[in-house]
Each structure stands twice: as structure tokens, then as C-alpha cells.
Amino acid sequence: MSATTGPRNGRGSRIGLSSYAFFWQLSDRVSEPLSIHGALERTAALGVDLFQICDYAPLEAMTDTELEAVKATADRLGISLELGTKGIRPEHLRKFLHIAGILGSPLLRTMFNVPGHTPAAEEAVAIFKEVLPEFEAAGVKIAVETYEQVPTSRILDVIRGVDSPHLGICSDPANTVAALEMPREVIDAVAPYVLNMHVKDFAFSRKDGWVGFTYSGAPLGEGLLDYDYMVSRFQPHQRNINQIVEHWLPWQDSEAETIRLENQWTQQSIEFLRSK
């Protein structure tokens, strides 16, 4: 399957998997962790030809030769790569621009915060204006993810302040609920600026004893994500936005059950998106 003929939904959007779709299997919580090469093999076996390596810590320590090997595996399997990190320090963004160049990624997803520091809007605008010419020259766009630690309004202030087609939003309305930002309101606000979509479902469940709730992941199509509303709001602004599958799957009673459910959720997500 080539990188141009992979699975799309009825609206023409390309379906991809994130390293978060293999969150537990890539972690050292399991007895035999999956390598990034193994995750690419699994992605190809599922008939998907787009993979977003997102917040995968070993990536930063890889040599150029090791990164080239990842790209070679992706090329052999007909998989296109996207890239994701956290933080906007100029030196950090430049490091990931270098990685994006080796992996052939046209997009870098990031988040504003770094441990101990979340930049104000003015600082973030200045940083992006400093580094974006380098990203534009390389043909790489930056997509800032919506999430609870930074108000969506502040992220949008930065996007508008920079005013570049190479800077936009990675939409993930599941994240913002923790800050009491309602998903539909976030979807409406970010719609003109979306460059990339993280697609994961979510739900509340009563805690044992009926005191309080747990906010966690759900199989796609079974939770509170209003997928149809989300894509209908994004489509008029930009068609064919890549839709990247993620999960919030809690650890289960055993490693085997966790892996089984993670694989089941991934398969269900792909089938759900293909049906739309």
C-alpha cells in the first residue's frame, strides 16, 4: 500500500495511527516492549500507511543513523511519518526540525508547556516568529495541540499573533474537558486553524462507591466524542486533515488483557473511521 493510496474515510481524510495507539506496548510496563520498528510493522499489517511518532522519548536520543533506519523501515512498508513532541524552546523546535527532515515528516505537533514553565502568549509569539522561517523553508508545519494546561483562547491568541499558514492547531477536544472547556466550544473555536486531528473517545464513569467520577478513554464511537460534529466543523475550512488515532486506555488487570484491549481499540478505531 503506497503512501498516497492508504485508507481514507468518506470525507477524504487520511487515517493514521499514533504511537499513543501502542502506548502500553511501546512502554517498559510490558515484559517485551514493542520497538518503533515493530509499531510500524503492526501499522502496515492493519492496512494503515500513516504513523505519527508522538512523545516517544527514545527518539530524541537516536543518532541520525538510527533515525535513518526508522525512515528506511517506514519506506519499506509504504508508511508516511509525522512527528510529535512537547515544548517550544527554540533549540528544542530546531532539534525536532532536524529529526523531521530525516524522517520526511511535513508536520510537527507540539504543546506549549515544558516542566516548570508555560510561556505567556507574547513569549510564544516571539519564539514562533523566530523559528518559523526555518520550518517554512523546510516545508514543515507546526500544529499546537489543545489540552487542559493552557487555555484554548491563549493558544489561539498565539496562532493569530503569528499569522502564518505554517502554524496551526492539532485538535484534541478530549484534553480540554479537564479545564472545563466543552468539546463543542473548543471545536468551534479552533476550526479555522486545524492542521491535524487526534481522534480519541472519552467518557466519565462512576468511581467505586458512587463518590466521584473517573474521566478516561473509551472505544471510538462508544464515548462522548461527537465525531460527526467535529469533522463537519473542520471540513469547510480545510479538507483532508489527517486523522490520527490515539487511546486513553487504562492499565487492565494484566499485561495480556491490556495488550488485547489496546489492539481491539485500535482495530475498532480504524473500522469506525473507515465507515465515515
C-alpha positions as CSV (number, residue, x, y, z in Angstrom):
1,M,0.0,0.0,0.0
2,S,1.6,3.3,-1.1
3,A,1.7,6.5,0.9
4,T,-0.9,8.0,-1.5
5,T,-3.4,5.2,-1.6
6,G,-3.9,4.3,2.1
7,P,-7.2,4.2,3.9
8,R,-9.3,7.3,3.9
9,N,-12.8,7.9,5.3
10,G,-15.7,9.1,3.2
11,R,-14.7,12.7,3.6
12,G,-11.3,12.1,2.0
13,S,-9.3,12.4,5.3
14,R,-6.3,10.2,5.7
15,I,-6.4,7.8,8.6
16,G,-3.2,7.3,10.7
17,L,-2.1,5.7,13.9
18,S,-0.1,7.4,16.7
19,S,2.4,5.9,18.9
20,Y,-0.3,6.5,21.6
21,A,-2.3,3.8,19.9
22,F,0.5,1.5,21.1
23,F,1.1,3.3,24.3
24,W,1.4,0.3,26.6
25,Q,3.1,-1.9,24.1
26,L,5.8,0.6,23.5
27,S,6.3,1.2,27.2
28,D,8.6,-0.7,29.7
29,R,5.4,-1.7,31.6
30,V,5.2,-4.8,29.4
31,S,7.6,-7.6,29.5
32,E,8.6,-7.4,25.8
33,P,8.1,-3.8,24.7
34,L,7.4,-3.1,21.1
35,S,10.1,-1.2,19.2
36,I,9.3,1.7,16.9
37,H,10.1,-0.5,14.0
38,G,7.7,-3.1,15.4
39,A,5.0,-0.5,15.7
40,L,5.5,0.4,12.1
41,E,5.2,-3.3,11.1
42,R,1.9,-3.5,13.1
43,T,0.6,-0.3,11.5
44,A,1.3,-1.8,8.0
45,A,-0.4,-5.1,9.0
46,L,-3.5,-3.1,9.9
47,G,-3.6,-1.6,6.4
48,V,-2.7,1.9,7.6
49,D,0.1,3.9,5.9
50,L,0.4,6.9,8.1
51,F,2.1,6.9,11.6
52,Q,2.7,9.8,14.0
53,I,5.6,9.3,16.3
54,C,4.4,11.4,19.2
55,D,6.1,12.0,22.5
56,Y,8.2,8.9,22.0
57,A,11.1,9.6,24.4
58,P,13.8,7.3,22.7
59,L,13.5,9.3,19.5
60,E,15.4,12.3,21.0
61,A,18.4,10.0,21.9
62,M,18.6,8.4,18.5
63,T,21.6,9.1,16.2
64,D,21.0,10.3,12.7
65,T,21.9,6.8,11.5
66,E,19.2,5.3,13.8
67,L,16.7,7.8,12.6
68,E,17.5,6.9,9.0
69,A,16.9,3.3,9.9
70,V,13.4,4.2,11.1
71,K,12.8,6.1,7.9
72,A,14.0,3.1,5.9
73,T,11.5,0.8,7.7
74,A,8.7,3.2,7.0
75,D,9.7,3.5,3.4
76,R,9.9,-0.3,3.0
77,L,6.4,-0.6,4.4
78,G,4.9,2.3,2.4
79,I,4.3,4.4,5.6
80,S,4.4,8.2,5.8
81,L,5.6,9.6,9.1
82,E,4.5,12.6,11.2
83,L,6.3,13.8,14.3
84,G,5.2,15.0,17.8
85,T,6.9,16.5,20.8
86,K,6.3,18.8,23.8
87,G,7.7,22.3,24.4
88,I,8.5,25.3,22.2
89,R,12.0,26.3,23.2
90,P,13.7,27.4,20.0
91,E,16.6,24.9,20.4
92,H,14.1,22.1,21.0
93,L,12.0,23.0,18.0
94,R,15.1,23.2,15.8
95,K,16.2,19.8,17.1
96,F,12.9,18.3,16.0
97,L,13.0,20.1,12.7
98,H,16.2,18.3,12.1
99,I,14.5,15.0,13.0
100,A,11.6,15.8,10.8
101,G,14.0,16.3,7.9
102,I,15.4,12.9,8.4
103,L,12.1,11.2,8.8
104,G,10.4,13.1,6.0
105,S,7.7,14.5,8.3
106,P,5.8,17.5,6.9
107,L,4.3,18.2,10.4
108,L,5.5,18.7,14.0
109,R,2.8,18.5,16.7
110,T,3.8,20.2,19.9
111,M,2.5,21.6,23.2
112,F,3.3,24.9,24.9
113,N,4.3,23.7,28.3
114,V,7.6,22.3,29.5
115,P,8.2,21.2,33.1
116,G,8.2,24.2,35.3
117,H,7.4,26.7,32.5
118,T,4.4,27.5,30.4
119,P,5.2,30.6,28.2
120,A,3.0,33.6,28.1
121,A,1.3,34.4,24.7
122,E,3.8,37.2,23.9
123,E,6.8,34.9,24.5
124,A,5.3,32.1,22.4
125,V,4.6,34.5,19.5
126,A,8.2,35.7,19.6
127,I,9.5,32.2,19.6
128,F,7.4,31.0,16.7
129,K,8.3,34.1,14.7
130,E,11.9,33.4,15.3
131,V,11.9,29.7,14.2
132,L,9.0,29.5,11.6
133,P,11.1,30.8,8.7
134,E,13.3,27.7,9.1
135,F,10.3,25.5,9.2
136,E,8.7,27.2,6.2
137,A,12.0,26.7,4.2
138,A,11.9,23.0,5.1
139,G,8.2,22.6,4.3
140,V,7.3,21.6,7.8
141,K,4.2,22.9,9.6
142,I,3.8,23.2,13.4
143,A,0.5,22.1,15.0
144,V,-0.1,23.2,18.6
145,E,-2.3,20.7,20.5
146,T,-5.3,21.8,22.5
147,Y,-5.1,20.5,26.1
148,E,-6.0,21.4,29.6
149,Q,-2.9,23.1,30.8
150,V,-3.1,26.0,28.5
151,P,-6.5,27.7,27.7
152,T,-7.6,27.3,24.1
153,S,-8.1,31.1,23.9
154,R,-4.4,31.6,24.7
155,I,-3.3,29.1,22.1
156,L,-5.5,30.9,19.5
157,D,-4.1,34.3,20.6
158,V,-0.6,32.9,19.6
159,I,-1.8,31.4,16.4
160,R,-3.4,34.7,15.3
161,G,-0.5,36.7,16.6
162,V,2.0,34.8,14.4
163,D,-0.4,34.6,11.5
164,S,1.4,32.0,9.4
165,P,-0.1,29.1,7.4
166,H,2.8,27.1,8.8
167,L,1.4,27.4,12.4
168,G,-1.9,25.9,13.4
169,I,-3.8,23.6,15.7
170,C,-3.7,19.9,16.5
171,S,-7.2,19.4,17.6
172,D,-7.9,17.1,20.6
173,P,-11.1,18.1,22.3
174,A,-10.8,15.2,24.8
175,N,-7.9,17.0,26.6
176,T,-9.7,20.3,27.3
177,V,-12.6,18.8,29.3
178,A,-10.3,18.7,32.4
179,A,-10.1,22.5,32.2
180,L,-13.9,22.7,31.9
181,E,-13.7,23.7,28.3
182,M,-16.6,22.0,26.5
183,P,-15.6,20.0,23.4
184,R,-18.0,21.6,21.0
185,E,-16.9,25.1,22.1
186,V,-13.3,24.2,21.5
187,I,-14.1,22.6,18.1
188,D,-15.9,25.7,17.0
189,A,-13.1,28.0,18.2
190,V,-10.2,26.1,16.5
191,A,-11.9,25.1,13.3
192,P,-10.3,27.7,11.0
193,Y,-6.8,26.8,12.2
194,V,-6.7,23.0,12.3
195,L,-3.8,21.2,10.6
196,N,-4.0,17.8,12.3
197,M,-6.6,15.8,14.3
198,H,-6.0,13.5,17.2
199,V,-9.1,11.2,17.4
200,K,-9.8,9.5,20.7
201,D,-13.0,8.9,22.5
202,F,-13.6,9.6,26.2
203,A,-16.2,9.1,28.9
204,F,-17.0,9.5,32.6
205,S,-17.7,6.6,34.8
206,R,-18.7,6.5,38.5
207,K,-16.0,5.5,40.9
208,D,-16.5,2.6,43.2
209,G,-18.9,3.6,46.0
210,W,-20.5,6.2,43.7
211,V,-18.4,9.0,45.1
212,G,-16.9,11.0,42.2
213,F,-16.1,10.1,38.6
214,T,-13.2,8.7,36.5
215,Y,-12.6,10.5,33.3
216,S,-10.9,8.1,30.9
217,G,-10.8,6.7,27.4
218,A,-13.5,4.8,25.6
219,P,-13.6,2.7,22.4
220,L,-14.1,5.1,19.5
221,G,-17.8,5.6,18.8
222,E,-18.9,4.5,22.3
223,G,-18.0,7.6,24.3
224,L,-18.8,11.3,24.4
225,L,-16.8,12.4,21.3
226,D,-19.2,14.0,18.8
227,Y,-17.1,12.9,15.9
228,D,-19.6,13.8,13.2
229,Y,-20.0,17.4,14.6
230,M,-16.2,17.8,14.8
231,V,-15.4,16.8,11.2
232,S,-18.4,18.8,9.9
233,R,-17.0,22.0,11.5
234,F,-13.4,21.4,10.3
235,Q,-14.2,20.4,6.7
236,P,-15.4,23.8,5.4
237,H,-12.1,25.3,6.4
238,Q,-9.6,22.6,5.3
239,R,-10.5,19.3,3.6
240,N,-8.4,16.1,4.1
241,I,-7.0,16.9,7.5
242,N,-5.1,13.8,8.7
243,Q,-7.0,11.9,11.5
244,I,-4.6,10.3,13.9
245,V,-5.9,7.5,16.2
246,E,-5.0,7.7,19.9
247,H,-6.2,6.0,23.0
248,W,-6.7,6.7,26.7
249,L,-6.8,3.1,27.7
250,P,-6.2,2.5,31.5
251,W,-3.9,-0.4,32.5
252,Q,-6.1,-3.5,33.0
253,D,-5.7,-6.4,35.5
254,S,-3.0,-8.0,33.5
255,E,-0.4,-7.3,30.8
256,A,-2.2,-9.7,28.4
257,E,-5.6,-8.1,28.9
258,T,-4.1,-4.6,28.4
259,I,-2.4,-5.5,25.2
260,R,-5.6,-7.3,23.9
261,L,-7.8,-4.3,24.6
262,E,-5.2,-1.9,23.1
263,N,-5.2,-3.9,19.9
264,Q,-9.0,-4.2,19.9
265,W,-9.5,-0.4,20.4
266,T,-7.1,0.3,17.6
267,Q,-8.9,-2.1,15.2
268,Q,-12.3,-0.6,16.2
269,S,-11.0,2.9,15.7
270,I,-9.7,2.1,12.2
271,E,-13.0,0.5,11.2
272,F,-15.0,3.4,12.7
273,L,-13.1,6.0,10.7
274,R,-13.2,4.0,7.5
275,S,-17.0,3.8,7.8
276,K,-17.4,7.6,8.0
